Amino acid sequence: MISRRKRTKLLATTLLLLIVAILYFTHSISHHTLPEPNAESKKAGTTLEVLEWRPDAPPRISIAATSYLNANTRSLALWSAYALRFDHKLHVQNNPVVRGFANPLIWLHHVITVEMMNDSGTRAEWIVYFNPSATFHSNPSLPLTHFLPPSSFPSFSTLTFLGTKSNGFDVDTSFFYMRVSSLSLRILTLAMAAVYLEPQREWGSDVAGAALREVLEREEYRDKVAWLPAQWWDRRDAVFVKPRLREGGLGLLDMEKVLENAEEGFQIDEAEVYPSKGGVEAFWNMVGEARLVLETAEEKKHESGEVGSVQETRELRDVVELKTSDISALRSAIAALKESSGLGDIVGFESVIR
């Protein structure tokens, strides 16, 4: 006889499959698309020396959003103009598919699946998801690739999710990057299933964000995530502005003023950029060094059979996977592991950070 818990799991799985089937095999969902990009992604070598900024080889990016009756149409218009400027395909879901929290996750699942059906010459590598009522585009001159890690560093090729935490814990679902891959589809499906499997759990005000965090922080997915600095979105001159990302923070901006500034910005070609190219580059170089130190320490441990530096390795791994945006903690954990494992004199580590 099937237990109650097993019946619940079976029911949740069936519901998810039904939702996905409805989305894939019907055309009742209204959405708008813009032209896809033409740039080709390039792959580089695998040595430490090629950890460098490569703006000449940008990956393709498509944009996805959910826009219902209460959506901010001015913000969506700014995003549409931006997508046209950089030839990003824009997918906007105008009608909810189901009741409750899951619509953004279902729509993103659909968009990623559609992209995966394209051939390699036209397929997007990343999807940027945004909420037009919560994230405002304020700088038309800067591409979405501005925030991506350098493709020349092998460890970054496994990153699947790039985002921030809205309250220090849950995923901020108003703006994030997700790679076009089968792993992303699995993560999104697990996030939806998690809520249905634990209906009594307190998921908070942003159920989708809490569910994504629950999956992304599982042991098997932690190393596929990079948490970006929240302050990148918390300034008046930021490229993407989230007026109320952090309660009590420096970026509690008036929504109307943000939109006015953004609309003015779309009338000019150049503007002061925050975060700067150098700031973004320094962040990814720090994360790249941390991952490289971890890999080297693990290789050394495997070759020598030594069991030292266990605590330092665990601490650096926790920072890299759970607190990536904490630059100070990254720097401290890198230094501690390099010292304890004797990696400080390896040629190349110091040259990673410019």
Secondary structure, DSSP 8 states (H G I E B T S, - for coil): ---HHHHHHHHHHHHHHHHHHHHHH---S-----------------SGGG-S--TTS---EEEEEE--TTS-HHHHHHHHHHHHHHT--EEEE-S-SSSSTTHHHHHHHHHHHHHHTS-TTT--SEEEEE-TTT-EE--TTS-GGGGS--TTSGGGGG--EEE-BSSSSSB-TTEEEEESSHHHHHHHHHHHHHHHH-TTS---S-HHHHHHHHHHTSTTTGGGEEE--GGGGSSTTBSEE-TTSSTTSTT---HHHHHHHHHHHTT-S----BS-HHHHHHHHHHHHHHHHHHHHHHHHHHHH---TTHHHHHHHHHHHHH-TT-HHHHHHHHHHHHHHHT-TT-TTHHHH--
